[in-house]
């Protein structure tokens, strides 16, 4: 499978994930809220790992660092809102959490699409 084909497959997979988050996000949050302590620990560990990854990306300063950091921050905001909803539920949190994850997934799609265009234009996309 060529790099372009695999990146197009990645975009399709990300679009499917976005749809699953959109239509199943509230259910997932509700299920996680049933297991508050284990879910909070799992989300907190994921947030710490995401923060460490964002710091590493910032320190390495690749060519696409700004958009990659923006994507990472969107995922971190979504995770923080999910943690908040698990520990201290509020009416507005599930929708905000889902919106943050949707924005992060759209940034992922933009990053992959930009790499396809860069490669097509003769650049050396990673």
N, C-alpha and C positions, 0 to 999 in steps of 0.2 A: 504494500500500500504506500502510495507516494505521500510526501509530507503535506501537500495541499489537500489531498483526499482525507488524510487523517485529521487535519485541522478542521475541515468541513464537517467531518463526523463529530469532532469535539464541539463545534458550534451547535449541531443538531442535538447532541446530548445535553448541552447546557440549556438549550431552549426547552427540552423535555423536563429537565430539573426545575426550570422556572415555572412551568405549568404545574408540576407536582407541588411545588411550594405554594403557588397561588391557590390551588384548590384543596390541598391537604394540610396547609400550614396550621390552621386553627385547630384541626383535629390533633395534630402532633403536639402542639403546645398544651392542649387539654390533657392528653395522655401523659405527657411529661409532668404536668402539675399534679397528677395522681401519685407520683413518686418524687416528692419535693427534694428531699436530701440527696438521694443518688443523682437526680437530674441536675441539681445545683452544682454538685461536685464535678460532674461530667462537663457541664457548660463552663464552669470556672477553669478547668484544666484546658479545655479547647480555647478559651479566651487567652490564657497565659501563653499557650503554644502559638496562637495567632499573633499576639503582641511580639513575641520573640522573633517570629518569622518576619514581621513588618520591620523590626529594628535591623535585622540582618540585611534585608533588601535595601533599606535606607543607607546602611553603612557601605554596602557594595556599590551603590549608585550606578546601576545599569542605565542604558539609554532610555528605557521606558519606566524609570523609577517613579516618576510622578503618578502615572496612571496606575501602576502596580500598588503603590502606597494608598492611593485613593480607593482602589478595590479592597485592599486589606482593611482599611478603616471602615468601609461600608460593612464588611463581614463582622468586624469587631463591634460595631454599633448594633447590628442585628443580634449578635450573641449577647451583648450587654442587655438589650431590651428583653430578650428571651429569659435571661437570668432574673431580671427584675420581675417579669411576669410570673415566673416560677415562685419566687420568694415573696413578693408583695403584689398580688394581682390587682390590676386596674383595667377599667373598661377599654381604654384606648391602646393598651400595650400590644395585644395580638396583631392588630392591623399595622401598627408601626413597625413591629418586628418583621412581619412579612414584607412590608414595603422596603425596609433596609436590605433584606436578603435579595429581593428582586433587583434593586439598584446594583448590588454587588455582582449578581449574575450577569446583568447587562454590561457592566464594566468588564467582566471576564470575556463576554462575547466580543466586545469592542477590541480588546487586546488581541484575541485570536484572529479576528478579521483584519486587524492592522498588520499582523505578521504575514497573513496570506498576501495582502496587497504589497507589502514591502518585498516579499520574495518574488512576486510577479513582476515588480518594477526593477528587479535585478539586485536588490539589496541582500544582505546576509542576515536574515531573521533567524534567531535561535530556535 
